[in-house]
Amino acid sequence: MATNFWSLACIRSQSSSNLSPRPHYPSMPKYPAGVLLPENSLPVIESTAFFSVTGMTCSACAGSVEKAIKRLPGIREAVVGVLNAKARVQFYPSFVNVDQICEAINDAGFEASVVNDDMIERCRIRVIGMTCTSCSTTLESTLQAINGVQNAQVALATEEAEVCYNPRILNCNQLLQAIEDSGFEALLISTEEDVSKIQLHVDGVRSENSMRLIGSSLEALPGVLGVDIDPALNKLSLSYKPNVTGPRNIIQVIESTGSGRFKATIFPEVEGREAYKKEEIKQYYRSFLWSLIFTIPVFLSSMVFTYIPGIKDGLDTKIVNMMTVGELLRWVLSTPVQFIIGRRFYTGSYKALRHGSANMDVLIALGTNAAYFYSVYMVLRSATSSDFKATDFFETSSMLISFILLGKYLEVLAKGKTSEAIAKLMKLVPETATLLTFDNNGNIIREEEIDSRLIQKNDVIKVIPGAKVASDGIVVWGQSHVNESMITGEAKPVAKRRDDTVIGGTLNENGVLHVRATHVGSESALSQIVRLVESAQMAKAPVQKIADRISKVFVPMVIVLSLTTWLVWFLTGKYGGYPRTWIPSSMDSFELALQFGISVMVIACPCALGLATPTAVMVGTGVGASKGVLIKGGQALESAHKVDCIVFDKTGTLTVGKPVVVNIKLLKNMALKEFCVLVAATEVNSEHPLAKAVVEYAKKFKEDDDNQTWPEAQDFISITGHGVKAIVQNKEVLVGNKKLMLDQNIFIPVEAEEILKEIEEMAQTGILVSIDRKLTGVLAISDPLKPSARDVISILKAMKVKSIMVTGDNWGTAKSIASEVGIDDVIAEAKPDQKADEVKRLQFLGHTVAMVGDGINDSPALVAADVGMAIGAGTDIAIEAADIVLMKSNLEDVITAIDLSRKTFSRIRLNYIWALGYNLLGIPIAAGVLFPSTRFRLPPWIAGAAMAASSVSVVCSSLLLKYYKRPKKLDTLEIQGIRVE
């Protein structure tokens, strides 16, 4: 099958003697591009190296790594595996070395290290307790330092870590322990890919021996790969091959073991990210409410009641020496806020400092402690003195903590909304399904409602009107219209009948369907989309490196600035550097300096910087998924917004992709039926769209025959880029382009040349057929343009994006199609590797290139491009080599993808401007630069509120992407009725 993809990608191409085509760009040579070797040179030594690559989350990531490596000189071959996070590279050490290869991978946004050919595994871990980029970078460094860890990546926005490790040296439990030792809570999400795994709860178990008996029975079941037993919970975790067995078979084995006393059910799912987020929101909300209960009285006694006669006198009543009721009350009320409600900041600070780093918690703990303990000192001094009047700042510490908790509550509330797209997708699959059981004659004998998670491959599911399709499958009976908008974004219901495919989670509208399940569980299109979006949200955009670099020095720098601010104001005040009238009546110079120092410490916010990129990427990818545009991470977003040149494939991209035979000209005396049967028997071995068109056309000649099969084709050969050859009914049949005939020394008469010219002028493809080395006929095949193609190219020109068409078809057809859609630059008769070379040529000229193709014969070009877009990928999205997958066949989604990328990256820029601008303006104001001229200063509690607001504002800025609307010109296309269905 793979051979047909590559060898038949462009087999029908025809040269035109009247045209001056652009020159071909040959495929990459065996030796490094651009290196000329003399004829008598010694052979170049070839080497192979293996690399561990951290950060790959889907096939698009693997494609990005592969193209980054192949751009280097001296690379012969590069194979990247996303599942094992490894890359195998064949290269010529004379031109490139392993360090340069590692650097190229790192520049692509991933992390690489040279490894031996050992087994590398990958796991994903949820990390609870990270507050800023300093936390994530510190944890990343900690994991990297563990023996056996090849690479680690920690994402703050998703609160997840991805670790590649050698299972011979350590296991997942040790990684979890290492994270917990670093001061965070760790929960294992998955190891490798959670494909074909199930967890079951077994009732009726009386002893551990019973669980071991069940485990032994399951291990003997064909298709079961592994069984893990948890006797304490009566829980079984199994991995299996879905093509061999399924969950119902496994349950049946369990319940047939032990005389039928065991009962197995699906184990209740562990709370996922959504449930965890809800609990986190509740925790911050409760903490904030409790802090208010204590903080409001502190604030009132300090700021309000001191101006109300009667209450003021009561608060000023002295208890011990000069210590008053108000001071003692504020001390008592602020202490729980500082040490109980604010305990999380102490814990976070301790864990960070223990590992030699500093995070947001350190700044908060230092600022609040300075205010609290200074106030304690002042109160104790007043209690031991008969003439010292104290000024406390208890309201500063308690209000600071309260406002920070409010900010954190609003932040996690907003961050929870950034991943709503995933939550909505996960809820699409119905909880139950109706399973049909048939007798040997194909009659339905039973209908049974089962848990949708128990569906197995080849099960037949009944879908009634108004019900959701429970799994991906093929319609075996019935007809209806299915609403696929929740998956593809296509608003109009799609007609479904026998042999049509359906996608799990879509809504059946008006007819009953019987669907045979083909992809279930984590293999389904919906699961792949969810996994793809999750992976995209975890992947870091290259621009995120800015925040990572700043975060490493941000907190220590702020602490130094805070201490410097306090010291400068204190010394200036002590030695008369400013008038005494500047000092508020309730303070002295030390206290004023302390207020400035604390304000600087708490107003600085690294969180906003850390959230600027990932929150925008999360929302942008989620919005894209809801519109049928799957953007695979920050790298794809960052590249897509720079695109200034798009290379389009023709068949299936600019055209509908369903070619049909429109005319046949016979050059010899021969029955048309015999001719078509011979050609179809040859072409039936090919999967090329043109071959399928020929076979489909020939079927009408077999309608009345008892034997519906095609004659056997012997010695079938696919000739790359030219055509096919076979022996059918003892006749040698060649089907292909003019080049094939010339190479095979087949004479082409003038009549055939004229027919080909006429065909190409009508934007059709001409196929020549030779039987027993005589040119016998010419087939004209037409593939109609998509109605929106010309308008899309026009809109791209308005967006200053250049369009180029690269096709394997002949020059005449290619020129005609390009002229019709408005494309000036055309390359025809291009093989798959030549398409990739054209992409590389454009990149060499300085363009940021996107390639739009069907993801099959265009895969090399999709990988080579800065942004590969696979159009109309349907349920095959998981195997695409593209960076962006367009779920529909609508060409206008190319514009949506680029426009959404530009809007998302503009939002990232705005977030960085706000986060950096906030700190660059806020820190000097907090330090008192305006105080000498305006007497304006920021009290610490207001500085803390501003700090909390900065993070919330960045997240809310990203959330505005949820209201993204695609360009109005595309809506105009729909109104005009030229949308491709």
Secondary structure, 3 states (H helix, E strand, C coil): CHHHHHHCCCCCCCCCCCCCCCCCCCCCCCCCCCCCCCCCCCCCCCEEEEEEEECCCCHHHHHHHHHHHHCCCCEEEEEEECCCCEEEEEECCCCCCHHHHHHHHHHCCCEEEEECCCCCEEEEEEEECCCCHHHHHHHHHHHHCCCCEEEEEEECCCCEEEEEECCCCCCHHHHHHHHHHCCCEEEEEEECCCCCEEEEEEECCCCHHHHHHHHHHHHCCCCEEEEEEECCCCEEEEEECCCCCCHHHHHHHHHHCCCCCCEEEECCCCCCHHHHHHHHHHHHHHHHHHHHHHHHHHHHHHHHHHHCCCHHHHHCCEEECCEEHHHHHHHHHHHHHHHHHCHHHHHHHHHHHHCCCCCHHHHHHHHHHHHHHHHHHHHHHHHCCCCCCCCCCHHHHHHHHHHHHHHHHHHHHHHHHHCHHHHHHHCCCCCEEEEEEECCCCCEEEEEEEEHHHCCCCCEEEECCCCECCCEEEEEECCEEEECHHHHCCCCCEEECCCCEECCCCEECCCCEEEEEEECHHHCHHHHHHHHHHHHHHCCCCCHHHHHHHHHHHHHHHHHHHHHHHHHHHHHHHCCCCCHHHCCCCCCHHHHHHHHHHHHHHHCCHHHHHHHHHHHHHHHHHHHHHCCEEECCHHHHHHHCCCCEEEECHHHHHECCCCEEEEEEECCCCCHHHHHHHHHHHHCCCCCHHHHHHHHHHHHHCCCCCCCCCCCEEEEEEECCCEEEEEECCEEEEEECHHHHHHCCCCCCHHHHHHHHHHHHCCCEEEEEEECCEEEEEEEEECCECCCHHHHHHHHHHCCCEEEEECCCCHHHHHHHHHHHCCCEEECCCCHHHHHHHHHHHHHCCCCEEEEECCCCCHHHHHHCCEEEEECCHHHHHHCCCCEEECCCCCCHHHHHHHHHHHHHHHHHHHHHHHHHHHHHHHHHHHCCCHHHHCCCCCHHHHHHHHHHHHHHHHHHHHHHHHCCCCHHHHHHHHCCCCCC
